Amino acid sequence: MTGSDAAGVALVTGGASGIGAACCALLRERGWRTASLDLNAADTDVSVQADVSQARAVRSAVERVVDDLGPIDLLVTAAGYYEEGLDVADIPRERWDRMLAVILGGTVNAVSAVLPGMLERDRGCVVAISSELALAGSATDLHYVAAKGAVLGLIKSLAVEVARTGVRVNAVAPGPTDTPLLAADSIWREPEYLTTLPLGRLVRPQEIAGAVYYLATEGSQYCGEVISPNAGAVI
């Protein structure tokens, strides 16, 4: 979709809370019909409760959304979770596997289910939510950073694959964002960290949603781009 007045059908994974919920709210405000795929129920036109790491469940969810709302014009992959305070040697294999299954696998599953319909219609937009940590690295959450970094590689490669079609693929890599994903005692909430940011504060989920909306509408010139609203953490 392009143009400031464009609206259509959007599917947001992880749409029940945090950045995903903010994306759904902004899109509905701008006239889009929205669907969420999340473990929890969401305030959207269609809310499907499913695990994004399960490819069959994602395909079924996409089929339901298309049946109820019509072809999907925008896919936002925001589903994920965060763990911090773990050195690499202390991360059990099952935590590595789960993190990669949800963040990278969930993105792959959603794209694989939605992209064929977009290509058939020669139109559509995919925006993946990665992380500023995928750009800068981090010492105590390597499984999360690795998964988010893999998403960037996937999105850049997919953008090249479909660049000559009517489908655009990009990513947003937020800095630490003021959502429930960050625990109250998170290092990213500590005043010592916030004072290192030029803006001196966490990013708001509504600001991330604004970046997603721009890529889905006005940002028709972007292909494989990574926009990182991060309060100046990476300049």
QUIDA-V562072 format. One record per pair of residues at least 4 apart in sequence whose ideal C-beta (glycine too) atoms are under 7 Angstrom apart, sorted by the first residue. I is the first residue (numbers start at 1). J is the second residue. Records with the same first field share a line. If there is no record, write none. Layout:
BEGIN
I = J, J
END
This chain:
BEGIN
1 = 6, 8, 73, 74, 125, 216, 217
2 = 6, 217, 220
3 = 217
4 = 217, 218
6 = 217
7 = 30, 31, 32
8 = 32, 73, 74
9 = 33, 69, 70, 71, 72, 73
10 = 27, 32, 34, 73, 74, 76
11 = 35, 37, 62, 65, 72, 75, 114
12 = 20, 23, 24, 34, 36, 76, 78
13 = 20, 37, 38, 52, 77, 78, 79, 106, 110
14 = 20, 38, 78, 79, 80
15 = 20, 21, 24, 36, 37, 38, 42, 44, 78
16 = 20, 21, 36, 38, 40, 41, 42
17 = 21, 40, 180
18 = 179, 180, 181, 205
19 = 23, 78, 129, 174, 177, 179, 205, 208, 209
20 = 24, 36, 38, 78, 79
21 = 25, 42
22 = 26, 205, 206, 208, 209
23 = 27, 76, 78, 209, 212
24 = 28, 34, 36, 42, 44
25 = 29
26 = 30, 209, 210, 213
27 = 32, 34, 213
28 = 32, 34
30 = 213
33 = 45, 69
34 = 44, 45
35 = 44, 45, 46, 48, 65, 69
36 = 42, 44, 47, 48
37 = 48, 50, 52, 58, 61
38 = 42, 49, 79
39 = 49, 51
40 = 49
41 = 47, 49
42 = 47
45 = 69
46 = 64, 65, 68, 69
48 = 61, 64, 65
50 = 54, 57, 58, 61
51 = 57
52 = 58, 79, 102, 106, 109, 110
53 = 101, 102, 105, 106
54 = 58
55 = 59, 109
56 = 60
57 = 61
58 = 62, 109, 110, 113
59 = 63, 113
60 = 64
61 = 65
62 = 66, 113, 114
63 = 67
64 = 68
65 = 69, 72
66 = 70, 71, 72, 117
71 = 117, 121
72 = 114, 117
73 = 123, 124, 125
74 = 125, 216
75 = 110, 111, 114, 126
76 = 127, 212
77 = 106, 107, 110, 128, 129
78 = 129
79 = 102, 106
80 = 102, 103
81 = 102, 181
82 = 144, 181
83 = 95, 141, 144
84 = 140, 141, 186, 187
85 = 140
86 = 90, 91, 140, 141
87 = 140
88 = 142
91 = 95, 96, 142, 143
93 = 97
94 = 98
95 = 99, 143
96 = 100, 143
97 = 101
98 = 102
99 = 103, 143, 144, 147
100 = 104, 105, 147
101 = 105
102 = 106
103 = 107, 147, 148, 151
104 = 108, 147, 150, 151, 154
105 = 109
106 = 110
107 = 111, 128, 151, 154
108 = 112, 154
109 = 113
110 = 114
111 = 115, 126, 158
114 = 118
115 = 119
116 = 120
117 = 121
118 = 123, 124, 167
119 = 162, 165, 167
122 = 165, 166
123 = 166, 167
124 = 167
125 = 168, 215, 216
126 = 169
127 = 170, 171, 172, 212, 215, 216
128 = 151, 155, 171
129 = 172, 174
130 = 134, 148, 151, 152, 171, 173, 226
131 = 148, 173, 174
132 = 136, 173, 174, 175, 228, 230, 233, 234
133 = 137, 138, 145, 148
134 = 145, 148, 149, 152, 173
135 = 173, 228, 234
136 = 234
137 = 145
138 = 145
141 = 145
142 = 146
143 = 147
144 = 148
145 = 149
146 = 150
147 = 151
149 = 153
150 = 154
151 = 155, 171
152 = 156, 171, 226
153 = 157
154 = 158
155 = 159, 169, 170, 171, 224
156 = 160, 224
157 = 161
158 = 162, 169
159 = 163, 169, 170, 223, 224
160 = 224
162 = 167, 169
163 = 223
168 = 222, 223
169 = 224
170 = 215, 222, 224, 225
171 = 226
172 = 208, 211, 212, 227
173 = 226, 228
174 = 203, 208, 229, 230
175 = 203, 228, 229, 230, 231, 233
176 = 182, 188, 202, 203
177 = 202, 203, 205, 208
178 = 202, 203, 204, 205
179 = 205
182 = 186, 188, 189
184 = 189
187 = 193
188 = 193
191 = 195
194 = 200, 201
195 = 200
197 = 201, 231, 232, 233
198 = 231, 232
199 = 231, 232
201 = 231
202 = 231
203 = 207, 208, 229, 230, 231
205 = 209
206 = 210
207 = 229
208 = 212, 229
209 = 213
210 = 214
211 = 215, 227, 229
212 = 216
213 = 217
214 = 218, 219
215 = 219, 222, 227
228 = 234
230 = 234
END
